[in-house]
Amino acid sequence: MFYPYFYRQTPDTYGAKGAHNAASLTLPDILTYALQDEYLAQARYNRIFGTYGYIRTFAKIQEAELRHISALLPLFQQYQVPVPQDISPQFVTTPPTIKEAYAAGVEGEIENIGMYEKFLALDIPNDLRVVFTRLRDASVNHLAAFERGLAR
């Protein structure tokens, strides 16, 4: 995934959406998209906290997303892929209500799960497969938590 200096990323070329829209994927691409998507989650939760204050579900999932980032970063070093700059705040908005924040959480986790499923369908090294499987499975749990919050 090489972006010339004149290329401007958009929400459709960043994170899970970028991975879903990509015609082909290299190992650097999948690592970059995965980390971008975890950055997006952090930016979403920071916006929600800034607007609505502490919400336990979002706080617990944000902690987990930080662990996801920590699981991905060694892979960048292992495969000598530059760690992308976190530009995610420019791609997130503040949901108008807490209920819509939960709905956005559901949508984000569905996209994240789909992204990891796409990556797991590729011929990738086993260490990536292990990490992506763990992150996908954690996102399934996050999705359930957001769905419970949305149902309340």
Backbone as a printed PyTorch tensor [residue, N CA C, xyz], in Angstrom:
tensor([[[  0.8640,  -1.1690,   0.0000],
         [  0.0000,   0.0000,   0.0000],
         [  0.9050,   1.2250,   0.0000]],

        [[  1.2120,   1.7210,  -1.1310],
         [  2.0450,   2.9040,  -1.2630],
         [  1.1560,   4.0740,  -1.6360]],

        [[  1.2150,   5.1070,  -0.8170],
         [  0.4270,   6.3030,  -1.0850],
         [  1.3800,   7.4280,  -1.4590]],

        [[  1.3860,   7.8400,  -2.7140],
         [  2.2340,   8.9660,  -3.0920],
         [  1.8610,  10.2140,  -2.2920]],

        [[  2.7650,  11.1430,  -2.2640],
         [  2.5600,  12.3410,  -1.4560],
         [  1.2680,  13.0630,  -1.7980]],

        [[  0.7740,  12.9200,  -3.0050],
         [ -0.4370,  13.6500,  -3.3970],
         [ -1.7100,  12.8630,  -3.0990]],

        [[ -1.5700,  11.6130,  -2.6600],
         [ -2.7420,  10.7830,  -2.3830],
         [ -3.3260,  11.1520,  -1.0370]],

        [[ -4.6070,  11.4030,  -1.0020],
         [ -5.2800,  11.7390,   0.2560],
         [ -6.2080,  10.5880,   0.6120]],

        [[ -5.9960,  10.0370,   1.7860],
         [ -6.8570,   8.9460,   2.2090],
         [ -8.2430,   9.4720,   2.5420]],

        [[ -9.2190,   8.6040,   2.3270],
         [-10.6100,   8.9110,   2.6270],
         [-11.1410,   7.8090,   3.5350]],

        [[-12.3390,   7.9670,   4.0900],
         [-12.9020,   6.8840,   4.8950],
         [-13.0090,   5.5670,   4.1270]],

        [[-13.1220,   5.6290,   2.8130],
         [-13.2430,   4.4120,   2.0090],
         [-11.9080,   3.7400,   1.7140]],

        [[-10.7980,   4.3950,   2.0460],
         [ -9.4800,   3.8110,   1.8010],
         [ -8.7270,   3.5720,   3.1040]],

        [[ -9.4060,   3.6760,   4.2240],
         [ -8.7640,   3.6190,   5.5510],
         [ -9.4200,   2.5290,   6.3990]],

        [[ -8.6250,   1.7850,   7.1310],
         [ -9.1550,   0.7890,   8.0570],
         [ -9.9100,  -0.3210,   7.3630]],

        [[-10.9290,  -0.8360,   8.0350],
         [-11.6950,  -1.9750,   7.5100],
         [-12.3320,  -1.6550,   6.1640]],

        [[-12.8480,  -0.4390,   6.0070],
         [-13.4600,  -0.0840,   4.7150],
         [-12.4140,  -0.1230,   3.6060]],

        [[-11.2300,   0.3610,   3.9010],
         [-10.1600,   0.3040,   2.9160],
         [ -9.8250,  -1.1300,   2.5450]],

        [[ -9.7680,  -1.9970,   3.5560],
         [ -9.4760,  -3.4100,   3.2990],
         [-10.5670,  -4.0440,   2.4570]],

        [[-11.8160,  -3.7340,   2.7650],
         [-12.9360,  -4.2940,   2.0040],
         [-12.9440,  -3.7880,   0.5620]],

        [[-12.4970,  -2.5480,   0.3560],
         [-12.5160,  -1.9460,  -0.9760],
         [-11.2630,  -2.2400,  -1.8010]],

        [[-10.2490,  -2.8080,  -1.1700],
         [ -8.9880,  -3.0620,  -1.8680],
         [ -9.1530,  -4.1870,  -2.8900]],

        [[ -8.6260,  -3.9560,  -4.0850],
         [ -8.6960,  -4.9710,  -5.1420],
         [ -7.7330,  -6.1160,  -4.8550]],

        [[ -6.6120,  -5.8080,  -4.2240],
         [ -5.6450,  -6.8330,  -3.8390],
         [ -5.0130,  -6.3970,  -2.5220]],

        [[ -4.4300,  -7.3660,  -1.8340],
         [ -3.8500,  -7.0810,  -0.5270],
         [ -2.4770,  -7.7270,  -0.4010]],

        [[ -1.5130,  -6.9230,   0.0150],
         [ -0.1860,  -7.4340,   0.3290],
         [ -0.0760,  -7.5430,   1.8490]],

        [[  0.9810,  -8.1740,   2.3310],
         [  1.1790,  -8.2630,   3.7680],
         [  1.2650,  -6.8740,   4.4070]],

        [[  2.0370,  -5.9240,   3.8480],
         [  2.0270,  -4.5730,   4.4290],
         [  0.6260,  -3.9390,   4.4270]],

        [[ -0.1500,  -4.2020,   3.3870],
         [ -1.5150,  -3.6630,   3.3340],
         [ -2.3470,  -4.1650,   4.4980]],

        [[ -2.3300,  -5.4770,   4.7070],
         [ -3.2280,  -6.0220,   5.7320],
         [ -2.8220,  -5.5680,   7.1320]],

        [[ -1.5160,  -5.4730,   7.3680],
         [ -1.0890,  -4.9520,   8.6690],
         [ -1.5330,  -3.5030,   8.8400]],

        [[ -1.3580,  -2.7170,   7.7890],
         [ -1.7190,  -1.2970,   7.8550],
         [ -3.2190,  -1.1170,   8.0540]],

        [[ -4.0260,  -1.8170,   7.2660],
         [ -5.4770,  -1.7040,   7.4320],
         [ -5.9180,  -2.1360,   8.8250]],

        [[ -5.3310,  -3.2040,   9.3290],
         [ -5.7060,  -3.6890,  10.6720],
         [ -5.4030,  -2.6320,  11.7220]],

        [[ -4.2070,  -2.0630,  11.6820],
         [ -3.8510,  -1.0500,  12.6780],
         [ -4.7070,   0.2020,  12.5150]],

        [[ -4.9490,   0.6040,  11.2840],
         [ -5.8140,   1.7670,  11.0540],
         [ -7.1940,   1.5480,  11.6570]],

        [[ -7.7220,   0.3400,  11.5150],
         [ -9.0570,   0.0830,  12.0510],
         [ -9.0610,   0.1280,  13.5740]],

        [[ -7.9910,  -0.3330,  14.1950],
         [ -7.8980,  -0.2280,  15.6560],
         [ -7.7490,   1.2420,  16.0670]],

        [[ -7.0080,   2.0240,  15.2780],
         [ -6.9230,   3.4620,  15.5330],
         [ -8.3090,   4.1020,  15.4490]],

        [[ -9.0800,   3.7090,  14.4420],
         [-10.4310,   4.2660,  14.2790],
         [-11.2920,   4.0080,  15.5110]],

        [[-11.2020,   2.8010,  16.0410],
         [-11.9860,   2.4790,  17.2380],
         [-11.5920,   3.4020,  18.3840]],

        [[-10.3020,   3.6070,  18.5840],
         [ -9.8370,   4.5010,  19.6470],
         [-10.3900,   5.9180,  19.4470]],

        [[-10.3290,   6.4010,  18.2300],
         [-10.8200,   7.7560,  17.9390],
         [-12.3260,   7.8540,  18.2060]],

        [[-13.0810,   6.8120,  17.8090],
         [-14.5300,   6.8100,  18.0580],
         [-14.8260,   6.9120,  19.5440]],

        [[-14.1390,   6.0800,  20.3280],
         [-14.4100,   6.0550,  21.7680],
         [-13.9920,   7.3640,  22.4230]],

        [[-12.8840,   7.9380,  21.9880],
         [-12.4650,   9.2300,  22.5370],
         [-13.5160,  10.3030,  22.2650]],

        [[-14.0960,  10.2940,  21.0840],
         [-15.1620,  11.2530,  20.7630],
         [-16.3710,  11.0360,  21.6760]],

        [[-16.7360,   9.7820,  21.8570],
         [-17.8990,   9.4510,  22.6920],
         [-17.6530,   9.8970,  24.1300]],

        [[-16.4670,   9.6210,  24.6670],
         [-16.1540,  10.0360,  26.0410],
         [-16.1670,  11.5560,  26.1580]],

        [[-15.6420,  12.2310,  25.1320],
         [-15.6050,  13.6890,  25.1550],
         [-16.9860,  14.3080,  25.1360]],

        [[-17.9400,  13.6320,  24.5470],
         [-19.2910,  14.1570,  24.4340],
         [-20.2050,  13.6830,  25.5660]],

        [[-20.1320,  12.3940,  25.8850],
         [-21.0890,  11.7940,  26.8250],
         [-20.4800,  11.3880,  28.1550]],

        [[-19.1690,  11.5370,  28.3000],
         [-18.5190,  11.1140,  29.5330],
         [-18.2580,   9.6140,  29.5260]],

        [[-17.8960,   9.1260,  30.6790],
         [-17.5230,   7.7200,  30.8300],
         [-18.7430,   6.8240,  30.6390]],

        [[-18.6100,   5.8530,  29.7560],
         [-19.6250,   4.8130,  29.5620],
         [-18.8630,   3.5000,  29.6590]],

        [[-19.2120,   2.6980,  30.6390],
         [-18.4370,   1.4960,  30.9710],
         [-18.1980,   0.5850,  29.7620]],

        [[-19.2190,   0.3000,  28.9870],
         [-19.0550,  -0.6010,  27.8380],
         [-17.9710,  -0.0860,  26.9020]],

        [[-18.0190,   1.1820,  26.5740],
         [-17.0360,   1.7630,  25.6620],
         [-15.6500,   1.7770,  26.2950]],

        [[-15.5750,   2.0620,  27.5920],
         [-14.2810,   2.1040,  28.2710],
         [-13.6200,   0.7310,  28.2840]],

        [[-14.3810,  -0.3110,  28.5680],
         [-13.8200,  -1.6700,  28.5890],
         [-13.3600,  -2.0870,  27.1920]],

        [[-14.1480,  -1.7630,  26.1950],
         [-13.7730,  -2.1420,  24.8280],
         [-12.5840,  -1.3040,  24.3640]],

        [[-12.5240,  -0.0550,  24.7810],
         [-11.3660,   0.7550,  24.4110],
         [-10.0860,   0.1550,  24.9880]],

        [[-10.1370,  -0.3360,  26.2170],
         [ -8.9670,  -1.0040,  26.8050],
         [ -8.5600,  -2.2070,  25.9560]],

        [[ -9.5500,  -2.9660,  25.5190],
         [ -9.2650,  -4.1370,  24.6780],
         [ -8.6500,  -3.7150,  23.3470]],

        [[ -9.1500,  -2.6310,  22.7770],
         [ -8.6060,  -2.1680,  21.4910],
         [ -7.1480,  -1.7390,  21.6350]],

        [[ -6.7830,  -1.2100,  22.7940],
         [ -5.3750,  -0.8770,  23.0280],
         [ -4.5230,  -2.1450,  23.0370]],

        [[ -5.0730,  -3.2300,  23.5850],
         [ -4.3610,  -4.5120,  23.5480],
         [ -4.2520,  -5.0160,  22.1070]],

        [[ -5.2700,  -4.7430,  21.2910],
         [ -5.2130,  -5.1350,  19.8820],
         [ -4.0520,  -4.4130,  19.1870]],

        [[ -3.9230,  -3.1280,  19.4550],
         [ -2.8280,  -2.3500,  18.8790],
         [ -1.4900,  -2.9380,  19.3330]],

        [[ -1.4010,  -3.2630,  20.6190],
         [ -0.1650,  -3.8470,  21.1520],
         [  0.1550,  -5.1940,  20.5180]],

        [[ -0.8610,  -5.9510,  20.1340],
         [ -0.6440,  -7.2410,  19.4710],
         [ -0.1800,  -7.0480,  18.0310]],

        [[ -0.6180,  -5.9740,  17.4000],
         [ -0.2610,  -5.7280,  15.9970],
         [  1.1250,  -5.1120,  15.8290]],

        [[  1.5290,  -4.2400,  16.7200],
         [  2.7710,  -3.4920,  16.5320],
         [  4.0120,  -4.3720,  16.3530]],

        [[  4.1780,  -5.4620,  17.1180],
         [  5.3710,  -6.3030,  16.8860],
         [  5.4050,  -6.9130,  15.4800]],

        [[  4.2550,  -7.1080,  14.8800],
         [  4.2150,  -7.6620,  13.5240],
         [  4.7800,  -6.6780,  12.5130]],

        [[  4.5980,  -5.3940,  12.7590],
         [  5.1800,  -4.3740,  11.8740],
         [  6.7060,  -4.4790,  11.9110]],

        [[  7.2330,  -4.6370,  13.1110],
         [  8.6830,  -4.7750,  13.2540],
         [  9.1600,  -6.0850,  12.6300]],

        [[  8.4620,  -7.1670,  12.9220],
         [  8.8240,  -8.4890,  12.4000],
         [  8.9240,  -8.4920,  10.8730]],

        [[  7.9690,  -7.8420,  10.2280],
         [  7.9090,  -7.8610,   8.7630],
         [  8.4400,  -6.5770,   8.1320]],

        [[  9.0690,  -5.7270,   8.9530],
         [  9.7070,  -4.4920,   8.4970],
         [  8.7570,  -3.6170,   7.6840]],

        [[  7.5780,  -3.4180,   8.2650],
         [  6.5630,  -2.5670,   7.6560],
         [  6.5040,  -1.2810,   8.4790]],

        [[  6.5700,  -0.1220,   7.8540],
         [  6.4690,   1.1280,   8.6150],
         [  5.1110,   1.2350,   9.3110]],

        [[  5.1350,   1.6690,  10.5510],
         [  3.8930,   1.8630,  11.3070],
         [  3.2240,   3.1330,  10.7780]],

        [[  1.9630,   3.0260,  10.3530],
         [  1.2940,   4.2120,   9.8050],
         [  0.9780,   5.2360,  10.8940]],

        [[  0.9990,   6.4670,  10.4880],
         [  0.6090,   7.5500,  11.3800],
         [ -0.8790,   7.4130,  11.6840]],

        [[ -1.2750,   7.7510,  12.8890],
         [ -2.6820,   7.6900,  13.2710],
         [ -3.3790,   8.9820,  12.8280]],

        [[ -4.1090,   8.8760,  11.7260],
         [ -4.8840,  10.0230,  11.2350],
         [ -6.3820,   9.7680,  11.3920]],

        [[ -6.7210,   8.7810,  12.1870],
         [ -8.1170,   8.3480,  12.3240],
         [ -9.0830,   9.4170,  12.8240]],

        [[ -8.6760,  10.3400,  13.6950],
         [ -9.6660,  11.3150,  14.1700],
         [-10.3730,  12.0830,  13.0550]],

        [[ -9.7150,  12.2500,  11.9110],
         [-10.3610,  12.9870,  10.8140],
         [-11.4840,  12.1860,  10.1620]],

        [[-11.5780,  10.8850,  10.4670],
         [-12.5850,  10.0360,   9.8350],
         [-13.7500,   9.6790,  10.7550]],

        [[-13.7530,  10.2010,  11.9680],
         [-14.8450,   9.8620,  12.8860],
         [-15.6590,  11.1080,  13.2240]],

        [[-16.9180,  10.8690,  13.4790],
         [-17.8160,  11.9270,  13.9260],
         [-18.4270,  11.5080,  15.2530]],

        [[-19.0120,  12.4550,  15.9320],
         [-19.6570,  12.1530,  17.1990],
         [-21.1020,  11.7700,  16.9460]],

        [[-21.4950,  10.5710,  17.3590],
         [-22.9050,  10.1890,  17.2030],
         [-23.8000,  11.1460,  17.9920]],

        [[-24.9750,  11.4940,  17.4460],
         [-25.8460,  12.4710,  18.1030],
         [-26.4700,  11.9830,  19.4140]],

        [[-26.5300,  10.6750,  19.6220],
         [-27.0920,  10.1320,  20.8750],
         [-26.2540,   8.9390,  21.3200]],

        [[-26.4120,   8.5820,  22.5810],
         [-25.7060,   7.4010,  23.0810],
         [-26.1910,   6.1490,  22.3560]],

        [[-27.4750,   6.0770,  22.0880],
         [-28.0210,   4.9280,  21.3600],
         [-27.3340,   4.8020,  19.9880]],

        [[-27.1570,   5.9190,  19.3110],
         [-26.4780,   5.8910,  18.0110],
         [-24.9860,   5.5650,  18.1600]],

        [[-24.4240,   5.8910,  19.3220],
         [-23.0340,   5.5030,  19.5850],
         [-22.9280,   3.9800,  19.6620]],

        [[-23.9020,   3.3540,  20.3140],
         [-23.9220,   1.8840,  20.3530],
         [-24.1150,   1.3160,  18.9470]],

        [[-24.9920,   1.9220,  18.1730],
         [-25.2190,   1.4620,  16.8000],
         [-23.9360,   1.5910,  15.9710]],

        [[-23.2080,   2.6810,  16.1660],
         [-21.9310,   2.8570,  15.4600],
         [-20.9290,   1.7990,  15.9190]],

        [[-20.9730,   1.4530,  17.2060],
         [-20.1090,   0.3950,  17.7130],
         [-20.4210,  -0.9390,  17.0520]],

        [[-21.7100,  -1.2280,  16.8990],
         [-22.1250,  -2.4580,  16.2190],
         [-21.5830,  -2.4620,  14.7910]],

        [[-21.7940,  -1.3710,  14.0770],
         [-21.3400,  -1.2770,  12.6820],
         [-19.8230,  -1.4210,  12.5850]],

        [[-19.1110,  -0.7500,  13.4850],
         [-17.6490,  -0.8200,  13.4770],
         [-17.1350,  -2.2340,  13.7170]],

        [[-17.7660,  -2.9370,  14.6490],
         [-17.3220,  -4.3080,  14.9370],
         [-17.6630,  -5.2560,  13.7930]],

        [[-18.7980,  -5.0640,  13.1610],
         [-19.1510,  -5.9050,  12.0100],
         [-18.1220,  -5.7060,  10.8960]],

        [[-17.7450,  -4.4520,  10.6260],
         [-16.7330,  -4.1730,   9.6030],
         [-15.3900,  -4.7810,   9.9920]],

        [[-15.0350,  -4.6590,  11.2820],
         [-13.7690,  -5.1770,  11.7800],
         [-13.7170,  -6.6990,  11.6500]],

        [[-14.7750,  -7.3670,  12.0350],
         [-14.8440,  -8.8320,  11.9100],
         [-14.7150,  -9.2370,  10.4470]],

        [[-15.4280,  -8.5560,   9.5720],
         [-15.3520,  -8.8570,   8.1420],
         [-13.9520,  -8.6620,   7.5870]],

        [[-13.2740,  -7.6200,   8.0640],
         [-11.9080,  -7.3670,   7.6210],
         [-11.0040,  -8.5280,   8.0170]],

        [[-11.0860,  -8.9430,   9.2800],
         [-10.2330, -10.0460,   9.7240],
         [-10.5980, -11.3460,   9.0140]],

        [[-11.8640, -11.5570,   8.7300],
         [-12.2670, -12.7500,   7.9720],
         [-11.6360, -12.7240,   6.5740]],

        [[-11.6250, -11.5530,   5.9520],
         [-11.0040, -11.4230,   4.6240],
         [ -9.5150, -11.7410,   4.7100]],

        [[ -8.8470, -11.2360,   5.7360],
         [ -7.4240, -11.4890,   5.8920],
         [ -7.1530, -12.9780,   6.1490]],

        [[ -8.0040, -13.6020,   6.9650],
         [ -7.8080, -15.0150,   7.3080],
         [ -8.0550, -15.9390,   6.1140]],

        [[ -8.7570, -15.4530,   5.1090],
         [ -8.9860, -16.2450,   3.8950],
         [ -7.7700, -16.2190,   2.9740]],

        [[ -6.8150, -15.3530,   3.2640],
         [ -5.6100, -15.2370,   2.4470],
         [ -4.5480, -16.2270,   2.9140]],

        [[ -3.5560, -16.4270,   2.0780],
         [ -2.4020, -17.2360,   2.4470],
         [ -1.4320, -16.3160,   3.1930]],

        [[ -1.5310, -16.3160,   4.5190],
         [ -0.7220, -15.4220,   5.3470],
         [  0.1320, -16.2530,   6.3140]],

        [[  1.2130, -15.6640,   6.8000],
         [  2.0460, -16.3720,   7.7750],
         [  1.2470, -16.7430,   9.0300]],

        [[  1.6810, -17.8100,   9.6730],
         [  0.9470, -18.3240,  10.8260],
         [  0.8610, -17.3240,  11.9750]],

        [[  1.9260, -16.5380,  12.2070],
         [  1.8520, -15.5810,  13.3190],
         [  0.7730, -14.5300,  13.0690]],

        [[  0.5950, -14.0970,  11.8280],
         [ -0.5020, -13.1820,  11.5040],
         [ -1.8430, -13.8780,  11.6860]],

        [[ -1.9260, -15.1250,  11.2460],
         [ -3.1680, -15.8860,  11.3780],
         [ -3.5930, -15.9890,  12.8490]],

        [[ -2.6440, -16.2520,  13.7170],
         [ -2.9460, -16.3740,  15.1510],
         [ -3.4500, -15.0360,  15.7100]],

        [[ -2.7440, -13.9550,  15.4080],
         [ -3.1370, -12.6360,  15.9190],
         [ -4.4810, -12.2130,  15.3280]],

        [[ -4.6680, -12.3590,  14.0370],
         [ -5.9220, -11.9480,  13.4010],
         [ -7.1060, -12.7690,  13.9190]],

        [[ -6.8830, -14.0460,  14.1720],
         [ -7.9570, -14.8810,  14.7280],
         [ -8.3350, -14.3800,  16.1180]],

        [[ -7.3450, -14.0850,  16.9320],
         [ -7.6090, -13.5580,  18.2860],
         [ -8.3610, -12.2280,  18.2200]],

        [[ -7.9340, -11.3570,  17.3310],
         [ -8.5710, -10.0390,  17.2320],
         [ -9.9940, -10.1650,  16.6900]],

        [[-10.1960, -11.0360,  15.7190],
         [-11.5480, -11.2650,  15.1960],
         [-12.4600, -11.8030,  16.3040]],

        [[-11.9750, -12.7780,  17.0550],
         [-12.7790, -13.3690,  18.1160],
         [-13.1120, -12.3450,  19.2020]],

        [[-12.1650, -11.4780,  19.5170],
         [-12.4310, -10.4130,  20.4910],
         [-13.4900,  -9.4600,  19.9470]],

        [[-13.4390,  -9.1780,  18.6580],
         [-14.4310,  -8.2870,  18.0570],
         [-15.8240,  -8.8960,  18.0760]],

        [[-15.9110, -10.2130,  17.9800],
         [-17.2110, -10.8790,  18.1100],
         [-17.7800, -10.6040,  19.5050]],

        [[-16.9290, -10.6540,  20.5240],
         [-17.3750, -10.3340,  21.8890],
         [-17.7630,  -8.8600,  22.0160]],

        [[-16.9980,  -7.9880,  21.4010],
         [-17.3170,  -6.5550,  21.4410],
         [-18.6610,  -6.2970,  20.7600]],

        [[-18.8820,  -6.9690,  19.6420],
         [-20.1400,  -6.8210,  18.9210],
         [-21.3210,  -7.1900,  19.8270]],

        [[-21.1930,  -8.2910,  20.5390],
         [-22.2630,  -8.7190,  21.4580],
         [-22.5050,  -7.6640,  22.5390]],

        [[-21.4490,  -7.0730,  23.0590],
         [-21.5860,  -6.0430,  24.1010],
         [-22.2900,  -4.8030,  23.5470]],

        [[-21.9170,  -4.3900,  22.3430],
         [-22.5800,  -3.2330,  21.7360],
         [-24.0450,  -3.5340,  21.4070]],

        [[-24.3190,  -4.7460,  20.9610],
         [-25.7110,  -5.1200,  20.6670],
         [-26.5420,  -5.1020,  21.9480]],

        [[-25.9740,  -5.5570,  23.0570],
         [-26.7040,  -5.4920,  24.3450],
         [-26.9830,  -4.0300,  24.7010]],

        [[-25.9810,  -3.1700,  24.5400],
         [-26.1540,  -1.7430,  24.8400],
         [-27.2060,  -1.1100,  23.9480]],

        [[-27.2420,  -1.4970,  22.6910],
         [-28.2090,  -0.9650,  21.7530],
         [-29.6150,  -1.4160,  22.1130]],

        [[-29.7430,  -2.6180,  22.6390],
         [-31.0580,  -3.1670,  22.9930],
         [-31.6400,  -2.5330,  24.2560]],

        [[-30.7900,  -1.9040,  25.0510],
         [-31.2760,  -1.2850,  26.3050],
         [-32.0580,  -0.0240,  26.0330]]])
